[in-house]
C-alpha cells in the first residue's frame, strides 16, 4: 500500500465537487493507493514528464509516484480540458 499525499489545489477542488463525483474520485484514489498498477484503473504516464494521470469520467487526477518510498502525491485534479494547462 502506498501513502497518499494530496496537494492543496487538488484537495480544494475535490471538496468543491458534488458528493457523488467526490465519492467516485476518492474511491479510485484509494484503489490507486492499494495498487497503482491495477489494470482496472485508467492510468497513463504523461509524455516527457515524471507525472502520471488517472482518468475518472471527465476528471483527471495528475499524480507523482515514488515507488521506492511507496508514496503517491496527488498534484492536480480537474476537468479533462483544464488540468493539463
PyMOL Python script that loads the backbone (N, CA, C, O; Angstrom):
from pymol import cmd

cmd.read_pdbstr("""\
ATOM      1  N   UNK A   1       0.844  -1.182   0.000  1.00  0.00           N
ATOM      2  CA  UNK A   1       0.000   0.000   0.000  1.00  0.00           C
ATOM      3  C   UNK A   1       0.889   1.245   0.000  1.00  0.00           C
ATOM      4  O   UNK A   1       1.899   1.313   0.701  1.00  0.00           O
ATOM      5  N   UNK A   2       0.493   2.201  -0.787  1.00  0.00           N
ATOM      6  CA  UNK A   2       1.222   3.463  -0.902  1.00  0.00           C
ATOM      7  C   UNK A   2       0.618   4.509   0.029  1.00  0.00           C
ATOM      8  O   UNK A   2      -0.582   4.497   0.301  1.00  0.00           O
ATOM      9  N   UNK A   3       1.456   5.402   0.507  1.00  0.00           N
ATOM     10  CA  UNK A   3       0.985   6.532   1.308  1.00  0.00           C
ATOM     11  C   UNK A   3       0.513   7.620   0.350  1.00  0.00           C
ATOM     12  O   UNK A   3       1.181   7.895  -0.647  1.00  0.00           O
ATOM     13  N   UNK A   4      -0.616   8.234   0.636  1.00  0.00           N
ATOM     14  CA  UNK A   4      -1.165   9.293  -0.212  1.00  0.00           C
ATOM     15  C   UNK A   4      -0.851  10.668   0.356  1.00  0.00           C
ATOM     16  O   UNK A   4      -0.982  10.909   1.556  1.00  0.00           O
ATOM     17  N   UNK A   5      -0.436  11.555  -0.526  1.00  0.00           N
ATOM     18  CA  UNK A   5      -0.284  12.976  -0.193  1.00  0.00           C
ATOM     19  C   UNK A   5      -1.124  13.747  -1.202  1.00  0.00           C
ATOM     20  O   UNK A   5      -1.044  13.495  -2.404  1.00  0.00           O
ATOM     21  N   UNK A   6      -1.919  14.674  -0.718  1.00  0.00           N
ATOM     22  CA  UNK A   6      -2.771  15.456  -1.619  1.00  0.00           C
ATOM     23  C   UNK A   6      -2.411  16.925  -1.471  1.00  0.00           C
ATOM     24  O   UNK A   6      -2.491  17.486  -0.378  1.00  0.00           O
ATOM     25  N   UNK A   7      -2.017  17.539  -2.566  1.00  0.00           N
ATOM     26  CA  UNK A   7      -1.662  18.960  -2.574  1.00  0.00           C
ATOM     27  C   UNK A   7      -2.908  19.807  -2.335  1.00  0.00           C
ATOM     28  O   UNK A   7      -4.034  19.359  -2.556  1.00  0.00           O
ATOM     29  N   UNK A   8      -2.687  21.027  -1.886  1.00  0.00           N
ATOM     30  CA  UNK A   8      -3.782  21.919  -1.510  1.00  0.00           C
ATOM     31  C   UNK A   8      -4.751  22.185  -2.665  1.00  0.00           C
ATOM     32  O   UNK A   8      -5.965  22.166  -2.462  1.00  0.00           O
ATOM     33  N   UNK A   9      -4.235  22.431  -3.869  1.00  0.00           N
ATOM     34  CA  UNK A   9      -5.096  22.715  -5.028  1.00  0.00           C
ATOM     35  C   UNK A   9      -6.019  21.543  -5.302  1.00  0.00           C
ATOM     36  O   UNK A   9      -7.205  21.731  -5.573  1.00  0.00           O
ATOM     37  N   UNK A  10      -5.484  20.341  -5.234  1.00  0.00           N
ATOM     38  CA  UNK A  10      -6.284  19.150  -5.505  1.00  0.00           C
ATOM     39  C   UNK A  10      -7.325  18.936  -4.409  1.00  0.00           C
ATOM     40  O   UNK A  10      -8.467  18.580  -4.699  1.00  0.00           O
ATOM     41  N   UNK A  11      -6.942  19.148  -3.171  1.00  0.00           N
ATOM     42  CA  UNK A  11      -7.875  18.977  -2.054  1.00  0.00           C
ATOM     43  C   UNK A  11      -9.016  19.997  -2.126  1.00  0.00           C
ATOM     44  O   UNK A  11     -10.172  19.662  -1.871  1.00  0.00           O
ATOM     45  N   UNK A  12      -8.682  21.232  -2.473  1.00  0.00           N
ATOM     46  CA  UNK A  12      -9.706  22.280  -2.599  1.00  0.00           C
ATOM     47  C   UNK A  12     -10.687  21.939  -3.710  1.00  0.00           C
ATOM     48  O   UNK A  12     -11.899  22.070  -3.536  1.00  0.00           O
ATOM     49  N   UNK A  13     -10.168  21.505  -4.843  1.00  0.00           N
ATOM     50  CA  UNK A  13     -11.024  21.140  -5.968  1.00  0.00           C
ATOM     51  C   UNK A  13     -11.907  19.953  -5.610  1.00  0.00           C
ATOM     52  O   UNK A  13     -13.089  19.935  -5.953  1.00  0.00           O
ATOM     53  N   UNK A  14     -11.351  18.973  -4.930  1.00  0.00           N
ATOM     54  CA  UNK A  14     -12.113  17.792  -4.537  1.00  0.00           C
ATOM     55  C   UNK A  14     -13.262  18.159  -3.605  1.00  0.00           C
ATOM     56  O   UNK A  14     -14.366  17.631  -3.742  1.00  0.00           O
ATOM     57  N   UNK A  15     -13.011  19.054  -2.665  1.00  0.00           N
ATOM     58  CA  UNK A  15     -14.053  19.479  -1.726  1.00  0.00           C
ATOM     59  C   UNK A  15     -15.178  20.251  -2.418  1.00  0.00           C
ATOM     60  O   UNK A  15     -16.317  20.253  -1.950  1.00  0.00           O
ATOM     61  N   UNK A  16     -14.852  20.906  -3.533  1.00  0.00           N
ATOM     62  CA  UNK A  16     -15.854  21.717  -4.224  1.00  0.00           C
ATOM     63  C   UNK A  16     -16.774  20.903  -5.137  1.00  0.00           C
ATOM     64  O   UNK A  16     -17.783  21.416  -5.622  1.00  0.00           O
ATOM     65  N   UNK A  17     -16.432  19.650  -5.368  1.00  0.00           N
ATOM     66  CA  UNK A  17     -17.223  18.811  -6.274  1.00  0.00           C
ATOM     67  C   UNK A  17     -18.494  18.298  -5.600  1.00  0.00           C
ATOM     68  O   UNK A  17     -18.550  18.205  -4.374  1.00  0.00           O
ATOM     69  N   UNK A  18     -19.516  17.965  -6.393  1.00  0.00           N
ATOM     70  CA  UNK A  18     -20.722  17.347  -5.828  1.00  0.00           C
ATOM     71  C   UNK A  18     -20.370  16.028  -5.137  1.00  0.00           C
ATOM     72  O   UNK A  18     -19.399  15.366  -5.505  1.00  0.00           O
ATOM     73  N   UNK A  19     -21.146  15.662  -4.161  1.00  0.00           N
ATOM     74  CA  UNK A  19     -20.854  14.494  -3.328  1.00  0.00           C
ATOM     75  C   UNK A  19     -20.639  13.222  -4.140  1.00  0.00           C
ATOM     76  O   UNK A  19     -19.692  12.480  -3.878  1.00  0.00           O
ATOM     77  N   UNK A  20     -21.501  12.956  -5.123  1.00  0.00           N
ATOM     78  CA  UNK A  20     -21.376  11.709  -5.884  1.00  0.00           C
ATOM     79  C   UNK A  20     -20.077  11.666  -6.689  1.00  0.00           C
ATOM     80  O   UNK A  20     -19.445  10.614  -6.781  1.00  0.00           O
ATOM     81  N   UNK A  21     -19.672  12.796  -7.271  1.00  0.00           N
ATOM     82  CA  UNK A  21     -18.414  12.858  -8.008  1.00  0.00           C
ATOM     83  C   UNK A  21     -17.232  12.690  -7.054  1.00  0.00           C
ATOM     84  O   UNK A  21     -16.269  11.985  -7.356  1.00  0.00           O
ATOM     85  N   UNK A  22     -17.321  13.343  -5.909  1.00  0.00           N
ATOM     86  CA  UNK A  22     -16.255  13.262  -4.914  1.00  0.00           C
ATOM     87  C   UNK A  22     -16.047  11.822  -4.447  1.00  0.00           C
ATOM     88  O   UNK A  22     -14.912  11.379  -4.278  1.00  0.00           O
ATOM     89  N   UNK A  23     -17.144  11.096  -4.240  1.00  0.00           N
ATOM     90  CA  UNK A  23     -17.041   9.704  -3.806  1.00  0.00           C
ATOM     91  C   UNK A  23     -16.432   8.818  -4.886  1.00  0.00           C
ATOM     92  O   UNK A  23     -15.617   7.948  -4.581  1.00  0.00           O
ATOM     93  N   UNK A  24     -16.817   9.029  -6.146  1.00  0.00           N
ATOM     94  CA  UNK A  24     -16.231   8.250  -7.250  1.00  0.00           C
ATOM     95  C   UNK A  24     -14.728   8.471  -7.329  1.00  0.00           C
ATOM     96  O   UNK A  24     -13.959   7.525  -7.497  1.00  0.00           O
ATOM     97  N   UNK A  25     -14.319   9.728  -7.207  1.00  0.00           N
ATOM     98  CA  UNK A  25     -12.905  10.064  -7.312  1.00  0.00           C
ATOM     99  C   UNK A  25     -12.117   9.514  -6.125  1.00  0.00           C
ATOM    100  O   UNK A  25     -11.036   8.956  -6.315  1.00  0.00           O
ATOM    101  N   UNK A  26     -12.630   9.657  -4.920  1.00  0.00           N
ATOM    102  CA  UNK A  26     -11.910   9.157  -3.742  1.00  0.00           C
ATOM    103  C   UNK A  26     -11.820   7.630  -3.763  1.00  0.00           C
ATOM    104  O   UNK A  26     -10.825   7.067  -3.305  1.00  0.00           O
ATOM    105  N   UNK A  27     -12.833   6.961  -4.281  1.00  0.00           N
ATOM    106  CA  UNK A  27     -12.754   5.502  -4.415  1.00  0.00           C
ATOM    107  C   UNK A  27     -11.615   5.100  -5.341  1.00  0.00           C
ATOM    108  O   UNK A  27     -10.866   4.172  -5.038  1.00  0.00           O
ATOM    109  N   UNK A  28     -11.480   5.794  -6.470  1.00  0.00           N
ATOM    110  CA  UNK A  28     -10.403   5.490  -7.420  1.00  0.00           C
ATOM    111  C   UNK A  28      -9.035   5.832  -6.834  1.00  0.00           C
ATOM    112  O   UNK A  28      -8.068   5.105  -7.059  1.00  0.00           O
ATOM    113  N   UNK A  29      -8.946   6.930  -6.086  1.00  0.00           N
ATOM    114  CA  UNK A  29      -7.680   7.297  -5.453  1.00  0.00           C
ATOM    115  C   UNK A  29      -7.289   6.242  -4.418  1.00  0.00           C
ATOM    116  O   UNK A  29      -6.119   5.873  -4.321  1.00  0.00           O
ATOM    117  N   UNK A  30      -8.262   5.757  -3.646  1.00  0.00           N
ATOM    118  CA  UNK A  30      -7.989   4.698  -2.672  1.00  0.00           C
ATOM    119  C   UNK A  30      -7.519   3.425  -3.371  1.00  0.00           C
ATOM    120  O   UNK A  30      -6.601   2.752  -2.902  1.00  0.00           O
ATOM    121  N   UNK A  31      -8.150   3.103  -4.486  1.00  0.00           N
ATOM    122  CA  UNK A  31      -7.767   1.940  -5.272  1.00  0.00           C
ATOM    123  C   UNK A  31      -6.344   2.125  -5.822  1.00  0.00           C
ATOM    124  O   UNK A  31      -5.571   1.169  -5.879  1.00  0.00           O
ATOM    125  N   UNK A  32      -6.008   3.341  -6.219  1.00  0.00           N
ATOM    126  CA  UNK A  32      -4.674   3.661  -6.700  1.00  0.00           C
ATOM    127  C   UNK A  32      -3.632   3.454  -5.600  1.00  0.00           C
ATOM    128  O   UNK A  32      -2.536   2.962  -5.869  1.00  0.00           O
ATOM    129  N   UNK A  33      -3.965   3.825  -4.372  1.00  0.00           N
ATOM    130  CA  UNK A  33      -3.037   3.678  -3.253  1.00  0.00           C
ATOM    131  C   UNK A  33      -2.764   2.211  -2.934  1.00  0.00           C
ATOM    132  O   UNK A  33      -1.661   1.856  -2.519  1.00  0.00           O
ATOM    133  N   UNK A  34      -3.753   1.377  -3.126  1.00  0.00           N
ATOM    134  CA  UNK A  34      -3.582  -0.047  -2.863  1.00  0.00           C
ATOM    135  C   UNK A  34      -2.681  -0.688  -3.919  1.00  0.00           C
ATOM    136  O   UNK A  34      -1.748  -1.420  -3.588  1.00  0.00           O
ATOM    137  N   UNK A  35      -2.969  -0.404  -5.200  1.00  0.00           N
ATOM    138  CA  UNK A  35      -2.181  -0.984  -6.288  1.00  0.00           C
ATOM    139  C   UNK A  35      -2.182  -0.040  -7.486  1.00  0.00           C
ATOM    140  O   UNK A  35      -3.126  -0.052  -8.276  1.00  0.00           O
ATOM    141  N   UNK A  36      -1.146   0.773  -7.632  1.00  0.00           N
ATOM    142  CA  UNK A  36      -1.113   1.721  -8.753  1.00  0.00           C
ATOM    143  C   UNK A  36      -0.989   1.050 -10.121  1.00  0.00           C
ATOM    144  O   UNK A  36      -1.215   1.692 -11.147  1.00  0.00           O
ATOM    145  N   UNK A  37      -0.635  -0.220 -10.145  1.00  0.00           N
ATOM    146  CA  UNK A  37      -0.509  -0.945 -11.406  1.00  0.00           C
ATOM    147  C   UNK A  37      -1.756  -1.757 -11.751  1.00  0.00           C
ATOM    148  O   UNK A  37      -1.724  -2.571 -12.674  1.00  0.00           O
ATOM    149  N   UNK A  38      -2.840  -1.548 -11.029  1.00  0.00           N
ATOM    150  CA  UNK A  38      -4.094  -2.269 -11.263  1.00  0.00           C
ATOM    151  C   UNK A  38      -4.599  -1.977 -12.677  1.00  0.00           C
ATOM    152  O   UNK A  38      -4.734  -0.817 -13.066  1.00  0.00           O
ATOM    153  N   UNK A  39      -4.873  -3.015 -13.428  1.00  0.00           N
ATOM    154  CA  UNK A  39      -5.327  -2.833 -14.811  1.00  0.00           C
ATOM    155  C   UNK A  39      -6.748  -2.271 -14.889  1.00  0.00           C
ATOM    156  O   UNK A  39      -7.162  -1.793 -15.946  1.00  0.00           O
ATOM    157  N   UNK A  40      -7.495  -2.321 -13.793  1.00  0.00           N
ATOM    158  CA  UNK A  40      -8.851  -1.763 -13.774  1.00  0.00           C
ATOM    159  C   UNK A  40      -8.827  -0.236 -13.741  1.00  0.00           C
ATOM    160  O   UNK A  40      -9.823   0.407 -14.072  1.00  0.00           O
ATOM    161  N   UNK A  41      -7.699   0.342 -13.345  1.00  0.00           N
ATOM    162  CA  UNK A  41      -7.559   1.799 -13.314  1.00  0.00           C
ATOM    163  C   UNK A  41      -7.104   2.287 -14.678  1.00  0.00           C
ATOM    164  O   UNK A  41      -6.304   1.635 -15.349  1.00  0.00           O
ATOM    165  N   UNK A  42      -7.618   3.432 -15.076  1.00  0.00           N
ATOM    166  CA  UNK A  42      -7.213   4.029 -16.345  1.00  0.00           C
ATOM    167  C   UNK A  42      -6.088   5.021 -16.071  1.00  0.00           C
ATOM    168  O   UNK A  42      -6.318   6.226 -15.971  1.00  0.00           O
ATOM    169  N   UNK A  43      -4.867   4.497 -15.950  1.00  0.00           N
ATOM    170  CA  UNK A  43      -3.710   5.337 -15.667  1.00  0.00           C
ATOM    171  C   UNK A  43      -2.770   5.360 -16.865  1.00  0.00           C
ATOM    172  O   UNK A  43      -2.769   4.457 -17.702  1.00  0.00           O
ATOM    173  N   UNK A  44      -1.976   6.413 -16.919  1.00  0.00           N
ATOM    174  CA  UNK A  44      -1.044   6.565 -18.027  1.00  0.00           C
ATOM    175  C   UNK A  44       0.075   7.505 -17.588  1.00  0.00           C
ATOM    176  O   UNK A  44      -0.172   8.495 -16.899  1.00  0.00           O
ATOM    177  N   UNK A  45       1.297   7.195 -17.986  1.00  0.00           N
ATOM    178  CA  UNK A  45       2.414   8.092 -17.717  1.00  0.00           C
ATOM    179  C   UNK A  45       2.353   9.227 -18.730  1.00  0.00           C
ATOM    180  O   UNK A  45       2.168   8.996 -19.925  1.00  0.00           O
ATOM    181  N   UNK A  46       2.510  10.452 -18.243  1.00  0.00           N
ATOM    182  CA  UNK A  46       2.462  11.602 -19.134  1.00  0.00           C
ATOM    183  C   UNK A  46       3.771  11.721 -19.916  1.00  0.00           C
ATOM    184  O   UNK A  46       4.856  11.469 -19.391  1.00  0.00           O
ATOM    185  N   UNK A  47       3.641  12.102 -21.153  1.00  0.00           N
ATOM    186  CA  UNK A  47       4.776  12.220 -22.056  1.00  0.00           C
ATOM    187  C   UNK A  47       5.739  13.305 -21.568  1.00  0.00           C
ATOM    188  O   UNK A  47       5.311  14.384 -21.161  1.00  0.00           O
ATOM    189  N   UNK A  48       7.034  13.011 -21.612  1.00  0.00           N
ATOM    190  CA  UNK A  48       8.093  13.955 -21.232  1.00  0.00           C
ATOM    191  C   UNK A  48       7.934  14.496 -19.806  1.00  0.00           C
ATOM    192  O   UNK A  48       8.234  15.661 -19.543  1.00  0.00           O
ATOM    193  N   UNK A  49       7.462  13.646 -18.893  1.00  0.00           N
ATOM    194  CA  UNK A  49       7.226  14.079 -17.522  1.00  0.00           C
ATOM    195  C   UNK A  49       7.374  12.888 -16.579  1.00  0.00           C
ATOM    196  O   UNK A  49       7.305  11.733 -17.000  1.00  0.00           O
ATOM    197  N   UNK A  50       7.576  13.186 -15.306  1.00  0.00           N
ATOM    198  CA  UNK A  50       7.590  12.133 -14.292  1.00  0.00           C
ATOM    199  C   UNK A  50       6.193  11.897 -13.726  1.00  0.00           C
ATOM    200  O   UNK A  50       6.010  11.038 -12.864  1.00  0.00           O
ATOM    201  N   UNK A  51       5.223  12.645 -14.199  1.00  0.00           N
ATOM    202  CA  UNK A  51       3.864  12.567 -13.673  1.00  0.00           C
ATOM    203  C   UNK A  51       3.037  11.517 -14.400  1.00  0.00           C
ATOM    204  O   UNK A  51       3.343  11.112 -15.522  1.00  0.00           O
ATOM    205  N   UNK A  52       1.986  11.094 -13.723  1.00  0.00           N
ATOM    206  CA  UNK A  52       1.014  10.149 -14.271  1.00  0.00           C
ATOM    207  C   UNK A  52      -0.356  10.797 -14.211  1.00  0.00           C
ATOM    208  O   UNK A  52      -0.554  11.798 -13.523  1.00  0.00           O
ATOM    209  N   UNK A  53      -1.305  10.210 -14.943  1.00  0.00           N
ATOM    210  CA  UNK A  53      -2.680  10.683 -14.832  1.00  0.00           C
ATOM    211  C   UNK A  53      -3.599   9.494 -14.604  1.00  0.00           C
ATOM    212  O   UNK A  53      -3.379   8.398 -15.120  1.00  0.00           O
ATOM    213  N   UNK A  54      -4.630   9.744 -13.819  1.00  0.00           N
ATOM    214  CA  UNK A  54      -5.691   8.779 -13.553  1.00  0.00           C
ATOM    215  C   UNK A  54      -6.973   9.384 -14.083  1.00  0.00           C
ATOM    216  O   UNK A  54      -7.320  10.512 -13.733  1.00  0.00           O
ATOM    217  N   UNK A  55      -7.679   8.648 -14.923  1.00  0.00           N
ATOM    218  CA  UNK A  55      -8.921   9.141 -15.515  1.00  0.00           C
ATOM    219  C   UNK A  55     -10.107   8.577 -14.750  1.00  0.00           C
ATOM    220  O   UNK A  55     -10.213   7.369 -14.537  1.00  0.00           O
ATOM    221  N   UNK A  56     -11.011   9.489 -14.333  1.00  0.00           N
ATOM    222  CA  UNK A  56     -12.256   9.099 -13.676  1.00  0.00           C
ATOM    223  C   UNK A  56     -13.365   9.909 -14.347  1.00  0.00           C
ATOM    224  O   UNK A  56     -13.640  11.040 -13.947  1.00  0.00           O
ATOM    225  N   UNK A  57     -13.998   9.331 -15.362  1.00  0.00           N
ATOM    226  CA  UNK A  57     -15.020  10.059 -16.122  1.00  0.00           C
ATOM    227  C   UNK A  57     -14.390  11.247 -16.815  1.00  0.00           C
ATOM    228  O   UNK A  57     -13.404  11.102 -17.539  1.00  0.00           O
ATOM    229  N   UNK A  58     -14.964  12.442 -16.593  1.00  0.00           N
ATOM    230  CA  UNK A  58     -14.398  13.655 -17.208  1.00  0.00           C
ATOM    231  C   UNK A  58     -13.257  14.229 -16.376  1.00  0.00           C
ATOM    232  O   UNK A  58     -12.602  15.180 -16.805  1.00  0.00           O
ATOM    233  N   UNK A  59     -13.010  13.675 -15.209  1.00  0.00           N
ATOM    234  CA  UNK A  59     -11.996  14.195 -14.297  1.00  0.00           C
ATOM    235  C   UNK A  59     -10.661  13.526 -14.531  1.00  0.00           C
ATOM    236  O   UNK A  59     -10.591  12.339 -14.850  1.00  0.00           O
ATOM    237  N   UNK A  60      -9.592  14.310 -14.366  1.00  0.00           N
ATOM    238  CA  UNK A  60      -8.236  13.803 -14.475  1.00  0.00           C
ATOM    239  C   UNK A  60      -7.503  14.121 -13.178  1.00  0.00           C
ATOM    240  O   UNK A  60      -7.576  15.236 -12.662  1.00  0.00           O
ATOM    241  N   UNK A  61      -6.806  13.133 -12.670  1.00  0.00           N
ATOM    242  CA  UNK A  61      -6.015  13.290 -11.465  1.00  0.00           C
ATOM    243  C   UNK A  61      -4.556  13.135 -11.884  1.00  0.00           C
ATOM    244  O   UNK A  61      -4.144  12.075 -12.354  1.00  0.00           O
ATOM    245  N   UNK A  62      -3.790  14.192 -11.708  1.00  0.00           N
ATOM    246  CA  UNK A  62      -2.377  14.182 -12.053  1.00  0.00           C
ATOM    247  C   UNK A  62      -1.609  13.884 -10.769  1.00  0.00           C
ATOM    248  O   UNK A  62      -1.785  14.559  -9.755  1.00  0.00           O
ATOM    249  N   UNK A  63      -0.755  12.866 -10.827  1.00  0.00           N
ATOM    250  CA  UNK A  63      -0.045  12.467  -9.615  1.00  0.00           C
ATOM    251  C   UNK A  63       1.396  12.087  -9.912  1.00  0.00           C
ATOM    252  O   UNK A  63       1.768  11.759 -11.039  1.00  0.00           O
ATOM    253  N   UNK A  64       2.185  12.144  -8.853  1.00  0.00           N
ATOM    254  CA  UNK A  64       3.586  11.734  -8.890  1.00  0.00           C
ATOM    255  C   UNK A  64       3.686  10.452  -8.089  1.00  0.00           C
ATOM    256  O   UNK A  64       3.062  10.315  -7.037  1.00  0.00           O
ATOM    257  N   UNK A  65       4.465   9.525  -8.587  1.00  0.00           N
ATOM    258  CA  UNK A  65       4.572   8.214  -7.953  1.00  0.00           C
ATOM    259  C   UNK A  65       6.033   7.936  -7.619  1.00  0.00           C
ATOM    260  O   UNK A  65       6.894   7.959  -8.499  1.00  0.00           O
ATOM    261  N   UNK A  66       6.304   7.677  -6.351  1.00  0.00           N
ATOM    262  CA  UNK A  66       7.645   7.330  -5.889  1.00  0.00           C
ATOM    263  C   UNK A  66       7.595   5.895  -5.369  1.00  0.00           C
ATOM    264  O   UNK A  66       7.143   5.642  -4.252  1.00  0.00           O
ATOM    265  N   UNK A  67       8.065   4.958  -6.195  1.00  0.00           N
ATOM    266  CA  UNK A  67       7.948   3.545  -5.858  1.00  0.00           C
ATOM    267  C   UNK A  67       8.871   3.109  -4.728  1.00  0.00           C
ATOM    268  O   UNK A  67       8.496   2.255  -3.924  1.00  0.00           O
ATOM    269  N   UNK A  68      10.064   3.674  -4.652  1.00  0.00           N
ATOM    270  CA  UNK A  68      10.992   3.240  -3.605  1.00  0.00           C
ATOM    271  C   UNK A  68      10.489   3.614  -2.211  1.00  0.00           C
ATOM    272  O   UNK A  68      10.667   2.853  -1.260  1.00  0.00           O
ATOM    273  N   UNK A  69       9.867   4.779  -2.090  1.00  0.00           N
ATOM    274  CA  UNK A  69       9.315   5.215  -0.799  1.00  0.00           C
ATOM    275  C   UNK A  69       7.848   4.855  -0.635  1.00  0.00           C
ATOM    276  O   UNK A  69       7.271   5.034   0.438  1.00  0.00           O
ATOM    277  N   UNK A  70       7.248   4.345  -1.708  1.00  0.00           N
ATOM    278  CA  UNK A  70       5.829   3.957  -1.737  1.00  0.00           C
ATOM    279  C   UNK A  70       4.922   5.149  -1.387  1.00  0.00           C
ATOM    280  O   UNK A  70       4.098   5.081  -0.475  1.00  0.00           O
ATOM    281  N   UNK A  71       5.101   6.232  -2.140  1.00  0.00           N
ATOM    282  CA  UNK A  71       4.309   7.452  -1.959  1.00  0.00           C
ATOM    283  C   UNK A  71       3.658   7.820  -3.283  1.00  0.00           C
ATOM    284  O   UNK A  71       4.285   7.754  -4.340  1.00  0.00           O
ATOM    285  N   UNK A  72       2.393   8.207  -3.207  1.00  0.00           N
ATOM    286  CA  UNK A  72       1.693   8.789  -4.347  1.00  0.00           C
ATOM    287  C   UNK A  72       1.256  10.180  -3.927  1.00  0.00           C
ATOM    288  O   UNK A  72       0.550  10.353  -2.934  1.00  0.00           O
ATOM    289  N   UNK A  73       1.685  11.164  -4.694  1.00  0.00           N
ATOM    290  CA  UNK A  73       1.374  12.559  -4.399  1.00  0.00           C
ATOM    291  C   UNK A  73       0.409  13.086  -5.462  1.00  0.00           C
ATOM    292  O   UNK A  73       0.767  13.197  -6.634  1.00  0.00           O
ATOM    293  N   UNK A  74      -0.805  13.407  -5.048  1.00  0.00           N
ATOM    294  CA  UNK A  74      -1.809  13.957  -5.948  1.00  0.00           C
ATOM    295  C   UNK A  74      -1.473  15.435  -6.156  1.00  0.00           C
ATOM    296  O   UNK A  74      -1.577  16.238  -5.228  1.00  0.00           O
ATOM    297  N   UNK A  75      -1.074  15.785  -7.369  1.00  0.00           N
ATOM    298  CA  UNK A  75      -0.638  17.145  -7.674  1.00  0.00           C
ATOM    299  C   UNK A  75      -1.785  18.038  -8.126  1.00  0.00           C
ATOM    300  O   UNK A  75      -1.913  19.168  -7.654  1.00  0.00           O
ATOM    301  N   UNK A  76      -2.621  17.544  -9.037  1.00  0.00           N
ATOM    302  CA  UNK A  76      -3.720  18.340  -9.605  1.00  0.00           C
ATOM    303  C   UNK A  76      -4.937  17.466  -9.801  1.00  0.00           C
ATOM    304  O   UNK A  76      -4.837  16.251  -9.977  1.00  0.00           O
ATOM    305  N   UNK A  77      -6.082  18.106  -9.767  1.00  0.00           N
ATOM    306  CA  UNK A  77      -7.334  17.449 -10.078  1.00  0.00           C
ATOM    307  C   UNK A  77      -8.174  18.450 -10.846  1.00  0.00           C
ATOM    308  O   UNK A  77      -8.325  19.598 -10.429  1.00  0.00           O
ATOM    309  N   UNK A  78      -8.715  18.014 -11.963  1.00  0.00           N
ATOM    310  CA  UNK A  78      -9.514  18.941 -12.751  1.00  0.00           C
ATOM    311  C   UNK A  78     -10.217  18.258 -13.900  1.00  0.00           C
ATOM    312  O   UNK A  78     -10.034  17.065 -14.144  1.00  0.00           O
ATOM    313  N   UNK A  79     -11.021  19.028 -14.597  1.00  0.00           N
ATOM    314  CA  UNK A  79     -11.732  18.527 -15.759  1.00  0.00           C
ATOM    315  C   UNK A  79     -10.740  18.254 -16.880  1.00  0.00           C
ATOM    316  O   UNK A  79      -9.648  18.823 -16.912  1.00  0.00           O
ATOM    317  N   UNK A  80     -11.120  17.409 -17.767  1.00  0.00           N
ATOM    318  CA  UNK A  80     -10.263  16.943 -18.856  1.00  0.00           C
ATOM    319  C   UNK A  80      -9.560  18.055 -19.598  1.00  0.00           C
ATOM    320  O   UNK A  80      -8.357  17.960 -19.841  1.00  0.00           O
ATOM    321  N   UNK A  81     -10.262  19.095 -19.963  1.00  0.00           N
ATOM    322  CA  UNK A  81      -9.680  20.148 -20.775  1.00  0.00           C
ATOM    323  C   UNK A  81      -8.798  21.125 -20.016  1.00  0.00           C
ATOM    324  O   UNK A  81      -7.960  21.795 -20.619  1.00  0.00           O
ATOM    325  N   UNK A  82      -8.973  21.218 -18.706  1.00  0.00           N
ATOM    326  CA  UNK A  82      -8.292  22.239 -17.931  1.00  0.00           C
ATOM    327  C   UNK A  82      -7.061  21.753 -17.185  1.00  0.00           C
ATOM    328  O   UNK A  82      -6.155  22.543 -16.920  1.00  0.00           O
ATOM    329  N   UNK A  83      -7.007  20.507 -16.852  1.00  0.00           N
ATOM    330  CA  UNK A  83      -5.981  20.023 -15.926  1.00  0.00           C
ATOM    331  C   UNK A  83      -4.592  19.993 -16.536  1.00  0.00           C
ATOM    332  O   UNK A  83      -3.609  20.054 -15.796  1.00  0.00           O
ATOM    333  N   UNK A  84      -4.470  19.902 -17.839  1.00  0.00           N
ATOM    334  CA  UNK A  84      -3.147  19.809 -18.465  1.00  0.00           C
ATOM    335  C   UNK A  84      -2.509  21.162 -18.735  1.00  0.00           C
ATOM    336  O   UNK A  84      -1.351  21.222 -19.147  1.00  0.00           O
ATOM    337  N   UNK A  85      -3.236  22.245 -18.513  1.00  0.00           N
ATOM    338  CA  UNK A  85      -2.717  23.599 -18.792  1.00  0.00           C
ATOM    339  C   UNK A  85      -1.775  24.068 -17.708  1.00  0.00           C
ATOM    340  O   UNK A  85      -1.250  25.179 -17.784  1.00  0.00           O
TER     341      UNK A  85
END
""", "prot")
cmd.dss("prot")
cmd.show_as("cartoon", "prot")
cmd.util.cbc("prot")
cmd.orient("prot")
